[in-house]
Amino acid sequence: MGDKGNSEATTRGPGCNEVQLTDQTNLLPFKKILTCFMGLGLCVFISQMDAVIVATALPTISTAFSAGSVSSWVPSAYLLTTTSFQPLYGRFSDIFGRKATLTAAMLILVVGNLAAGFSQSILQLIVLRGIAGAGGGGGLAQKASWRWVFWISAPMALCTIVVVNFILPLKSVQGNIKSKLLAIDYVGSVLSLGANALVILPIIWGGVTFPWNSAIVLATLTSGTLTWVLFITWEWKGARLPIVPMHIFKHSTVCGVYIAMFINGLVVFSSMYYLPQFFQVALGYTPIHAGVFLIPLFAGQEVVSWVSGVIVTKTGRYRALIYSGFATWSLACGLISTIKPHTHQSVMVIFMLVASLGSGQVRLSLLLLRRAFIQSQTFQTTTVAAQASVSRQDMSVVTAFRNFVRMLGAVLALAIDAALINNTLRSSMQALSLSEDVIKSVIDNPVLLSTPDSISLSTEQATLILEQGYTQGFRRVFILNAVLTALATVTSMWLIKHKNLMRGDEERLRELASGRRKTTDDEKVDGG
């Protein structure tokens, strides 16, 4: 599998005709990289903000529609479509071009969120949030209408689309629209979307909408598993241009990165959704106050990612950053599990900073979009390891599947954490001999514990439920996160190997980027 940089990549499905893929690699001057970094960074920021701000505002949305447990479908619908479409975007970007695919995704996000902001019922909101998920907070929820939670991303996303289309460099993908449409793996796309939906839906349903042992959950999960088997078989034996080429799993580093990213998704989304809720429910903070405590976590991640990126740039080594990052993250999760209502705020800030130290290193080591960016400046890193293990023609699909396993971890996180917290809550309330109606009300909306009179509870009962139920359930969630990140530490040390980040074609790419060299027909690809 050669890695000489060429203008086109040839890939062939088993027994099928060849498909030509244009090499879209750009090795740019430092100043140009900074501009591109800001444009792409804004895309990442919008995506992250879109998830965090809705999580923080979910109690307000639930109250506005009197939705109860149904409101959990707002984030679930987003995760369902986001996760399901992830594997497709990698190959679509190969066929239609990186810029066109990114623009289309951002437009879908804008349209979906704008429409969601105008929802008149919880069902409309769930459906439209799902549409936004196919493409892609606290203060707004408290001081303005919850609808602005969805509207605020629209102007920023539109600005990002302008930046992407007018500033980012473009390498035109060869072929007319007919040839591009014919290159799509339609069978694989349908099987992938179907399999993902059939696996994710029962995970979302389990223990909330239906019991885990119910016929509909078991039947859907079984159908999803069988559809996944069909998808893998088709990709392996029949697809002309596979969405997920099976040969990428021959690399231990790629497999190690996928396991690490699955755990990353579990822990990140667990923190993203349950830390704000914990601050509001157990500590009695306002949505704004709860959001403030996430600033050290996210700001620290950015600083640590930048510093770690400089280290990778200077040394070309990334393995130690990955497993030391997961080890530090494991320590942070253990510390966070000790937070109680009387814990001092300064201590909680320190815990958030320790978490940012670990997650920031992992984020860099796992998330770099293009290896070429490292050579002049850093963007993000375990994708550095995965992309360095494969040819250029497989970079996009490797990255897309990395995103998929991370989002699949996120879906599982919400299901597992909800089960841990709800079961602990239920046990604590059953010990007080409370009615099933009260138990259901508290599980659907734990914020009610801050106003115990509204559900016929005494202050002493509410305090006891918070301490023995909700806080204990939260503690179990982060103990589980500590164990998972410790597992990721061991896995990354074992499976992720060091790869040279230089491929030997950097000078040619620099000449192409500067215009000193033109692409010729003689530059045929032998691997990508």
TIMARTI-885145 format. One line per 5 residues: number of its first residue (from 1); for each residue x, y, z of C-alpha. Coordinates in steps of 0.02 Angstrom, whole numbers, plus 32768, in hexadecimal, padded with zeros to 4 digits. Layout:
N
NUM> X:Y:Z  ... $
This chain:
528
1> 8000:8000:8000  8065:8091:7FC3  8053:8142:8005  809B:81AA:7F79  8035:8246:7F60 $
6> 7FDC:8241:7EBB  7F4E:829C:7E6A  7ED7:8209:7E5D  7EBA:816F:7EC6  7E7F:80CB:7E7C $
11> 7E13:805C:7EE7  7DBE:7FBC:7EB4  7D35:7F58:7F06  7D44:7E99:7F03  7D2F:7E63:7E4F $
16> 7CEE:7F0E:7E1B  7D22:7F9B:7DA9  7DA2:801B:7DE1  7D6C:80C1:7E29  7DDB:815B:7E1A $
21> 7DE4:81CA:7EB4  7E35:8276:7EAE  7EBE:8294:7F30  7E7C:832E:7F8A  7F14:8344:7FFC $
26> 7F50:83F7:8011  7FF8:841F:8061  7FE9:84D9:8080  8055:856B:80BA  804B:8595:8173 $
31> 7FE0:8633:815E  7F64:85D6:80F0  7F59:854B:8170  7F2A:85C7:81F8  7E9B:8607:818D $
36> 7E5F:8557:8167  7E71:8528:821E  7DFE:85B6:8253  7D7A:8586:81D1  7D7A:84CE:81FD $
41> 7D89:84F6:82B6  7CE8:855A:82AA  7C92:84C1:8261  7CCC:8458:82F5  7C98:84E0:836F $
46> 7BE8:84EA:8327  7BD5:842E:832E  7C11:8425:83E3  7BAB:84BB:8419  7B0F:8475:83C6 $
51> 7B1A:83D8:8430  7B4A:842D:84D5  7ACD:84BC:84CF  7A3A:8448:84AE  7A6F:83D5:853C $
56> 7A73:8469:85B5  79C9:84A9:857A  7972:83FF:857B  791C:8418:8626  78D4:84BD:85E7 $
61> 7899:846E:8543  7849:83DF:85A4  77EA:8459:8611  77B1:84C4:857D  775E:842F:8528 $
66> 7732:83CE:85C8  778D:8342:856F  77D1:82DE:8601  783C:824A:85CA  780E:8268:8513 $
71> 7885:82FF:8515  7918:8286:8519  78F2:8266:8462  792F:8316:8436  79E8:82E7:844E $
76> 79C5:8233:841E  797E:8261:8372  7A17:82CC:8351  7A8E:8241:8385  7A2D:81C0:831F $
81> 7A3E:821E:827A  7AEB:8265:829D  7B30:81B8:82C4  7AD8:8161:8233  7B19:81DB:81B0 $
86> 7BCD:81E2:81EC  7C10:814F:8185  7BC3:8197:80E5  7C14:8242:80EF  7CC5:81FE:80DD $
91> 7CA4:81AC:8036  7C31:8238:7FFA  7CC1:82B2:8016  7D2F:8244:7FA8  7CAC:8243:7F1E $
96> 7C69:82F5:7F23  7CFA:8350:7F77  7D1F:8384:802B  7CDD:8435:8016  7C38:8404:7FC4 $
101> 7C14:837E:8046  7C3C:83F0:80D9  7BCF:847B:808F  7B3C:8404:8077  7B4B:83C4:812A $
106> 7B4F:8475:8171  7AB6:84A8:810B  7A54:8412:814B  7A84:8443:81FD  7A4B:84F7:81E1 $
111> 79A3:84C7:8194  7981:8442:8218  79A8:84B5:82AB  7949:854B:8265  78B0:84DE:824E $
116> 78C6:848F:82FB  78C1:853C:8349  7811:8556:8302  77CF:84AF:8344  7720:84B4:838F $
121> 7726:8406:83DC  77A7:8391:8425  778C:8319:8392  77B7:83A2:8314  7851:83CF:8378 $
126> 788D:831A:837D  7876:8301:82C1  78CA:83A6:8292  7958:8389:830C  7973:82E3:82B5 $
131> 797F:833E:820E  7A02:83B3:8258  7A60:831A:8295  7A71:82DB:81E2  7ADD:8375:81C4 $
136> 7B3D:838B:825B  7A9A:8538:8527  7A86:856C:85CE  7A7D:8629:85C1  7A04:8628:852F $
141> 7992:85AB:8584  7989:8615:8621  798A:86C7:85DF  7938:86B2:8534  78C5:8638:84DD $
146> 7902:8585:84CD  78E7:859A:8412  7986:8602:8408  79E5:8567:843C  79C6:852A:838A $
151> 79C7:85D0:832F  7A6D:8610:8371  7AD5:8594:830C  7A86:85C8:8266  7AE2:866E:8247 $
156> 7B87:8623:827F  7B6E:858C:820E  7B45:85FD:817A  7BE4:8661:819A  7C44:85BE:81A0 $
161> 7BFD:8589:80F8  7C3C:862D:80AD  7CE8:8612:80FA  7CF1:855E:80BF  7CC1:858A:800C $
166> 7D2A:8627:7FF5  7DC4:8609:8060  7DE7:854F:8068  7E4C:850E:7FD3  7DF3:849D:7F5A $
171> 7E32:840D:7EF3  7DA9:83E6:7E76  7D72:8332:7E74  7D7E:82E9:7DC6  7CE4:82A6:7D6C $
176> 7C39:82E7:7D3E  7B9F:82DD:7DAC  7B64:823C:7D59  7C08:81E1:7D7C  7C06:8220:7E30 $
181> 7B54:81E5:7E4D  7B80:813B:7E02  7C15:812D:7E79  7BA4:8132:7F13  7B90:808C:7F6C $
186> 7AD1:8092:7F75  7ABC:7FE2:7FBA  7B3F:8003:8040  7AF0:80AB:806B  7A43:8060:8085 $
191> 7A88:7FCD:80E9  7AF4:8042:8153  7A66:80BA:817C  79EE:802B:819E  7A68:7FCB:820B $
196> 7A98:8064:8270  79E3:8099:828C  79AE:7FE8:82BE  7A3E:7FDB:833B  7A34:808B:8384 $
201> 7976:8093:8398  7969:8002:8415  79FC:804B:8476  799A:80EE:8486  78F8:8092:84AE $
206> 793F:8018:852C  790C:803C:85DF  78B5:80DF:85AE  782F:80C3:852A  782D:8004:8536 $
211> 787B:7F86:85AF  7922:7F40:8576  78D8:7E91:856B  783F:7EC7:8507  781D:7E74:845F $
216> 782D:7F17:83FC  78D9:7F41:8445  791E:7E91:842D  78D4:7E7E:837E  7915:7F27:8343 $
221> 79C1:7F09:838B  79CA:7E5D:833A  7991:7EA4:8292  7A15:7F2C:829F  7A9E:7EAE:82C4 $
226> 7A6B:7E42:822F  7A66:7EDD:81BE  7B15:7F0A:81F9  7B50:7E5C:81C7  7B03:7E77:8119 $
231> 7B58:7F22:810E  7C03:7EDC:813C  7BEF:7E4D:80BF  7BBE:7EC6:8034  7C4D:7F3E:805A $
236> 7CC7:7EAD:805F  7C8F:7E4D:7FC5  7C1C:7EB4:7F57  7C35:7F71:7F63  7C8C:7FC8:7ED1 $
241> 7CBF:805B:7F40  7CA2:8022:7FF5  7C66:809F:8076  7CD0:8042:80F6  7D5E:7FE1:80A2 $
246> 7D7C:7F45:8109  7E39:7F4A:80EE  7E4C:7FDE:8165  7E2C:7F68:81F7  7ECC:7F09:81CF $
251> 7F2B:7F95:8227  7F36:7F7F:82E4  7F4C:803A:82F9  7EA7:805E:829F  7E4D:7FDD:830C $
256> 7E9E:8027:83A8  7E66:80D6:8377  7DB4:809B:8359  7DAB:8048:8405  7DF3:80E4:8455 $
261> 7D79:8155:83F8  7CE5:80E8:842A  7D16:8101:84E0  7D38:81B9:84BC  7C85:81CC:847E $
266> 7C40:8173:8517  7C9D:81E2:8592  7C92:8289:8536  7BD6:8282:851B  7BBA:823F:85C9 $
271> 7C11:82D9:860D  7BBE:834E:8590  7B0D:831A:85BD  7B18:82ED:8676  7B91:836E:86BE $
276> 7B1B:8401:8697  7A86:839E:86D8  7AE4:836F:8776  7B13:8423:8798  7A5D:8458:8785 $
281> 7A09:83C7:87E0  7A81:8398:886C  7AD3:8441:8889  7A3F:84B1:8861  7A9D:851B:87E2 $
286> 7A46:857F:875A  7A64:854D:86A3  7ADE:85DF:8693  7B3E:85AD:872F  7B44:84F8:86F5 $
291> 7B87:852E:864C  7C10:8596:869E  7C57:84FA:86F1  7C70:84AB:8646  7CDF:853B:860D $
296> 7D7D:84F8:8664  7D5E:844F:8613  7D48:848B:855F  7DC3:851D:8568  7E46:84AC:85B6 $
301> 7E2C:842D:852A  7E55:84AF:84A7  7EF5:84E7:8500  7F31:8435:851E  7F07:8403:846B $
306> 7F70:8493:842A  8005:846C:849A  7FFB:83B2:8472  7FF3:83DC:83BA  8094:8440:83C6 $
311> 80E6:83A9:8417  80AB:8337:838A  80E6:83B7:8309  8194:83C1:8355  81AE:8309:837D $
316> 813C:82AB:8304  810B:823A:8396  805C:8228:83DA  8049:8180:8435  807B:81C1:84E1 $
321> 7FFD:8250:84D1  7F71:81D5:84AE  7F88:815E:8540  7FC1:81E2:85BD  7F28:8248:858B $
326> 7EB2:81B7:85AD  7F0B:8192:8652  7EF6:8248:868B  7E41:8246:8650  7E22:81A9:86B7 $
331> 7E66:8202:8752  7DF6:8299:872E  7D5A:822D:871F  7D83:81DE:87C7  7D96:828C:8814 $
336> 7CF2:82CA:87C7  7C97:8233:8810  7CBF:8276:88BF  7C61:831B:88A3  7BD5:8335:8920 $
341> 7B5C:83C5:8942  7BD4:840F:89C4  7C71:8401:8957  7CC6:84AB:8947  7CBA:84FF:889D $
346> 7D77:8516:888E  7D8F:845B:88A3  7D12:8439:8818  7D6F:84B2:87A5  7E11:8454:87C7 $
351> 7DBC:83AF:879D  7D7E:83FA:86F8  7E2E:8434:86CF  7E77:8387:86F1  7DF1:833E:867E $
356> 7E20:83BD:85F6  7ED8:838C:8607  7EB1:82D6:85E0  7E25:82ED:8560  7E87:8378:8508 $
361> 7F1B:8304:84E9  7EA9:8278:84AD  7E46:82F1:8441  7EE3:8329:83E7  7F23:8279:83D6 $
366> 7E7E:823A:8390  7E32:82C5:8328  7EAA:830D:82A6  7E4B:8329:8204  7EDC:832B:818C $
371> 7F8C:82EE:81AC  7FD3:837A:8140  7F9F:83FB:81C1  8017:83B3:8241  80B0:83DE:81DC $
376> 8096:8499:81EB  801C:84A9:827C  7FA9:843C:82E2  7EF0:8422:82D6  7EBF:838B:833C $
381> 7F1A:82D7:835E  7EDA:81EF:8380  7EA9:820C:82C2  7F60:8237:82A7  7F85:8184:82D4 $
386> 7EF8:813A:826B  7F1A:81A4:81D0  7FD5:8184:81D9  7FAF:80C9:81D0  7F50:80CD:812A $
391> 7F67:8112:807B  7F26:81BD:804A  7E91:8172:7FEE  7E52:8125:8091  7E69:81BF:8100 $
396> 7DB8:8201:80ED  7D61:815A:810C  7DD2:8134:81A1  7DA7:81DE:81EB  7CED:81CC:81C7 $
401> 7CE3:8121:821A  7D44:8168:82AE  7CBA:81EA:82BE  7C37:8161:82B3  7C7D:80F4:8340 $
406> 7C90:8190:83AC  7BDA:81C0:8391  7BA3:810B:83AE  7BFD:8117:8456  7B9B:81B7:8477 $
411> 7AF5:815E:8458  7B25:80D1:84CD  7B5F:814F:8550  7AB3:819F:855B  7A5E:80F5:856C $
416> 7AD8:80AE:85EC  7AE3:814C:8655  7A26:8164:8656  7A13:80B0:8693  7A93:80C8:871E $
421> 7A4A:816C:875C  7993:813C:8749  79A6:8093:879E  7A03:80E4:8830  797F:816C:883C $
426> 78F2:80ED:8837  7941:8084:88C2  7957:811B:8933  78A2:8151:891B  785C:80A2:8930 $
431> 78B8:809B:89D7  784E:8131:8A0B  77AE:80D8:89D3  7783:8161:8957  76F8:8149:88D8 $
436> 771E:8110:8828  76DD:81B6:87E3  775A:8219:884B  77E7:81A3:881C  77BE:81B3:8763 $
441> 77B4:8272:876F  785F:8280:87C0  78B1:8207:8745  7865:8266:86B2  789E:830F:86F6 $
446> 791B:830A:8788  7916:83CA:8791  7871:83B4:87EF  78D8:8385:8888  7907:843D:8898 $
451> 784E:8464:88B5  7813:83CF:891E  776B:841F:8948  7737:8410:8891  7739:8351:889E $
456> 76FF:8341:8953  77AB:831E:899C  77F4:8365:8A3B  789B:83C0:8A36  78E9:8332:8A9B $
461> 78AC:82B0:8A1E  78EB:8314:898A  7996:8329:89DD  799F:826F:8A01  7972:8243:894D $
466> 79F6:82BC:890D  7A7E:8273:897C  7A54:81BA:8975  7A05:81B6:88CA  7A3B:8237:884B $
471> 7AE9:825F:8890  7B0E:81A6:88A8  7AD5:8180:87F6  7B43:820D:87B4  7BD5:81C5:8817 $
476> 7BBB:811A:87C6  7BBA:8169:8719  7C65:81B8:8733  7CAF:8120:8787  7C7D:80C1:86E9 $
481> 7CCF:814C:8681  7D6E:813B:86E7  7D73:8080:86C6  7D52:8098:860B  7DDB:811A:85F5 $
486> 7E53:80A8:8654  7E25:801F:85D8  7E47:8099:8549  7EF2:80BC:8594  7F22:8003:858F $
491> 7ED5:7FE9:84E2  7F30:807E:8494  7FD7:8046:84DD  7FBC:7F98:8496  7F72:7FB7:83EA $
496> 7FA6:8066:83B0  8052:8060:835F  80C3:80EE:832B  80BD:811C:8272  812A:8197:8215 $
501> 80C1:8230:81ED  8128:8259:8152  80F7:81FE:80B1  8182:8239:803F  8116:82A1:7FCA $
506> 8111:8341:8030  8182:83A6:7FBE  8118:837C:7F25  807A:83B2:7F82  80CD:8455:7FB6 $
511> 80FA:8479:7F03  8048:8455:7ECB  8003:84C6:7F54  8077:8556:7F25  8057:8544:7E6A $
516> 810D:8518:7E43  80D2:846F:7E01  803C:8435:7D9C  7FE7:838D:7DAD  800F:831D:7D19 $
521> 7FB9:8286:7CD0  8056:8220:7CF3  803A:822D:7DAF  7FD3:8192:7DC8  7FAA:8151:7E72 $
526> 7FF0:80B1:7EBA  7F9C:80C2:7F63  7F66:816A:7F86 $
